[in-house]
C-alpha cells in the first residue's frame, strides 16, 4: 500500500486529514483504532482534530498499528510539531 506520507503529502494537509486518511486506508474505524491503541475514542478524535498530541509511547503504538516505517513515523511526528 502506498502511503499518504510517502507521497510527500503530509505537509500541505492538516494533521486531521492526514491521520484520518491513513487510518481509513488501513480500514480502521475510530472505535477499532482506539481499541487497538488502548485509548478512548475521544483521544483519536483529539489527535485527528489537532486538539491533542500523542505521547512518545502513543506515537510508537500509532506507528505500529498503522504499519508505518520509522521514516514515515518521523514525518508524521514532525508534522505534529507544527500544530
N, C-alpha and C positions, 0 to 999 in steps of 0.2 A: 504494500500500500504506500503510495506516495504521500508524504506528509505535507500538511499546510506549512509547517515550519521549514521543511527542506526547499520549498519553492521560494523561500525568502519573503513570504507574505506576512510575517509576524509584525513587522514594524508599521505598515500602513493601517493595520486594523486594530481597533480597540481590543484589549485583552478579552473582554466579554465575547466578542465574535470568535477570536482565535481558540480559546479554551472550549467554548461551546461547540465549535466546529470539529475540533479534534475529538471531543467526547462523542459527538454524534457519528463521526466517521468510524469510530470504534464500536458503534452500535449500542451505546450505553445511555440509559435514561438518567436523569438526575438521581432518582432513588437507587438505581443499580450502582451508579458510580459512588454514591455516598456509602452504600453497604460495603463495596469493595475497599474503600479507603477508611472505613470505620469512623466516619464523621456524620454529622447531621446533614440532611439535605440543605438546610439553610446555609451551611458552610460552603457548599458547592455554589449555591446562588450568590453568596457573598463574593467568592472568587471570580465567578463569571461576570459579575457586575462591577468588579473593581473596588468594592467596599471593604473587602478583606484580602489579606495576603497569606499564603500558606507559610507555615514554619519550614525550616530546612528539612525536618523529618517528613512533614506532609508533602513537601515538594518532591522528595525522593520517592515516596509512595505513589504520588501522582504520575511521575515518570514511569514507574514500574507498571502501573495499572494501564497506562496508555501505550506501553511498548516503545517509549521514546529512548533514543540513544543518549549518551552523555552529552553529545554536542547539541542535540535537539533540546534536551532539558536545560542546558546552559542558555540557549537562546530564549527559551520560554522564561527562565528566571530573570534574565536581563530585561525582558520586556516588562516584567512586573515592577522592576525598579522605577520605570518611567511613569507608573500610575500611582 
